[in-house]
Amino acid sequence: MAPLDRNTNGVFAIAPTPFDEEGAIDFDSLSRLVDFYGDAGVTGLTLLGQMGEAPKLSHEESVRIVQHVLKRTDLPIVVGVSAPGYAAMRALTVDVMSAGAGGVMIAPPNTLRTDDQIVSYYEGAADAIGADVPFVIQDYPLSFSVVMSPAVIARIANAAPGCVMLKHEDWPGLEKISALRQLEADGSMPRLSILCGNGGLFLDFETERGADGAMTGYCVPDLLVDVVRHTAAGDRDAAHDVFDAHLPLLRYEQQPGIGLAVRKYVMKRRGILASDAQRKPGAVLSARARGEVDYLLSRLALKDGRVVVTA
């Protein structure tokens, strides 16, 4: 399986971790989920991200999930290895890279406050996982409370050769993408693949600003694939037309605190997951919220025939 590199593009779907009602990992649903993503045309998968409930998993469970997925698909896999300390990060990296992962993703701890602290942290992380391991910077200040300027990202990219990708989730962040591409054009930093998150909420313009695609988990990944494909083909109106049709559901799913609950509920309705349960503690949708999601699904199905619910 090819490792990540600075030109990786397309859509890497962030996979939720399926659980049954008792909180055990549901590997049958995980198999269906992997097949579903493949049928949707994604380029790769990201496991054990924030929406994969990684902090609720043991090391052994994390490795089993990665091994299961790698046996199920030939798609390249990125694995979230963020941890409070470098030892746990190193141990998980060694195991998942040995299993065949294409790279790892590292989020900053929320204790980092200065630019020098951020750069030093990633230099240490790169040393811990090994210089030959491609890694992704996860830049999500809304969740991690760590603000990385384009200059800081450039410093990390220059200091750590293994840094090949940015998961861009700053908000607002369009100007940041443009600034990073300008730094690359000026020779101030090496090229990074930029894949965008935030549920795809700004993907229509992020791709126009120079992003290489998406790394996120919207419950209808076909939409993400369409936007990236149409933009690459230069068909701006087609990209925006399909994006606009999905925007109401995409916006609803992006609500902080309940986004994963919405995503899992839709995937249950689509027959992919047997249960929409999260491992405790986790959010639960109210009956009113489920009704609102059902309404959005019914409206979306009128515009996109791929959205079919089965339960």
C-alpha positions, 0 to 999 in steps of 0.5 A: 500500500503506497504511503502518503506523500506531498501530492496525495489528493482526493477524499479520505473518509474519516470512518466512525467506529461502529459499536453495538448497544453494549459498547463492543466494537461491531466488526460486521458493521465495520466491514459494511462501512469499509465496503460502503466507502469503497463504493462511494469512490473515496481515495482512502480512509482515516481511522481513529480520528476524533470522530472515530472515538479514538480516546475511548479505545484501548491500544489493542482495540485500535490495532485490531480495527486497523488490521481489520480494515486493511484486510478488507480494502486496498485503499490507503489508510491514515491512522490517528495516533494522537496521545498525551505522550510520545511513548503511546504515540510511538507504540501505536505508530509502530503497530499500524505502520507494520500492519500496512497503514500509509501514514499517521495523523497527529493532533496538537495537545491543548496545552500548547500556547506559543508558536515555539511550543507548537513547532517543538511538539511536532519536532518531538513527535516526528522523532518519536514516530521515526523520520520515515513515517509520513504524518499529517498535521491536524489543524483544528483550533475549534476543537483543540484550542491550538492556533497554527498560523501559516508561518508555524505550519511552514516551520513544522514542514521545514523541520520535519521531512515526514510532514507531508500533509495538512488536515485543514480545519481552521474556521474561517480558513480560506485565506489560510489555504491561499497563504500556504500555497503562496509560501510554497510558491515562494520557496518558503516551505515544501509542498504539503498535501492539503485535505480539508475537514469540518464535515466538508462545510467549506469544501466548495471553495476550499478546493478552489483555493488550492486544497487537494481534497477532503479528509472528513466524515460527512455521512454522504461521502459521495458528495465530497467525491463529486465536489473534488472531481468536478473542481479538478475537471474545471466544472465549477457550477457542477461542483456548487450545484451538488454541494448546494443540494447537500448543504442543509444536511451537511450543516445539520451534521456539523453541529458541535456536540451532536455531529457524530450522533447525526452521522451514525444515525444516518448511516444506520438509516442507510443500512450500514451500521447496525446501531448508532450507539457511541461508546460512553460517554456519548451524545444521543439524538432526541426524538425531535432531532431524529425527525429533523434528520429524517426530514432532511434525508427525505428532501435530499433523496429527491435531489440525489438518488444515491441517498436511500434509507432502508430502516 
